[in-house]
Amino acid sequence: MLLAIEVGNSNTVFGLYRLVEGSAGEQPGLVTTLRVTTPENSTADEFGLQMRSLFERRGLSLSEVTGIAISSVVPPLDSLLRNFCDVYFKMKPLFIEPGVKTGLPVLTDNPTEVGADRIMNSIAAYERFKGPCIVVDMGTATNFDVVSAKGEFLGGAIAPGLGISADALFSRAARLPRIEVKKPAKVIGTNTVDNIQIGLYYGYIGLVDGILKQMLAEMPPETKVVGTGGLMRLIAGGSKYIREVDEMLTLNGLRIVYERHVERMKRRG
């Protein structure tokens, strides 16, 4: 099975995929996902023991992993991840980094600046829609990734994430309470909590839809918009443009690139 690892600034998500037909009744596809806080000061052993425990809780074994693909936006952790893969899986991972062939032409001023997560999202979205699309990924930052009808990464935009926006408000305004971000029951608030929830929720929808409106005006009319990321389902419910949500988009992109990599290796013998 393939272990796909998406390392984000806040969380690290693991997806375990069955890639080929196994015994009777088994089909290729996503087996399970695991989510942990992105380790800042962990060692490879600490990370490995945590992973082993999470696998065992789901009735799985690390020995079932036959391939690993990693997308990381936290470069200081790359050496830890390589060491972790070597010690606990006895294999080298496929790291999505400059020089790795993904099948997605990147038509930006400096392609090496584009994060691996954005590349994976774009690949998975184009594979899904087979046409022009925009991915909105709500993580620590909110990324807007634009893909052409030919499957080219055209560029996009980056905005502060909803969590960052909320934290900035709470940290700079001492008298405002820290609250849960959720859809408010009304639009005209009658107390402080209502006011904050309305401002964060509708303000962020305004940010997302405002950027999408301008991007869609420059794209073909058949362009699809898909959302992903931790808080996307909350925001997508109020958006005019986000009609589909795929929380596994980045992991699916990793799976697709890994499968392409394996096929290239097979052709080379």
Secondary structure as UniProt FT lines:
FT   STRAND          2..7
FT   STRAND          11..18
FT   TURN            24..25
FT   STRAND          29..37
FT   HELIX           44..57
FT   TURN            58..59
FT   HELIX           62..64
FT   STRAND          67..72
FT   HELIX           75..77
FT   HELIX           78..89
FT   STRAND          94..95
FT   TURN            98..99
FT   HELIX           111..113
FT   HELIX           116..129
FT   STRAND          133..138
FT   STRAND          141..147
FT   TURN            149..150
FT   STRAND          153..160
FT   HELIX           162..172
FT   TURN            174..175
FT   HELIX           192..217
FT   TURN            221..222
FT   STRAND          224..229
FT   TURN            230..231
FT   HELIX           232..236
FT   TURN            237..238
FT   STRAND          244..245
FT   TURN            247..248
FT   HELIX           249..267
//
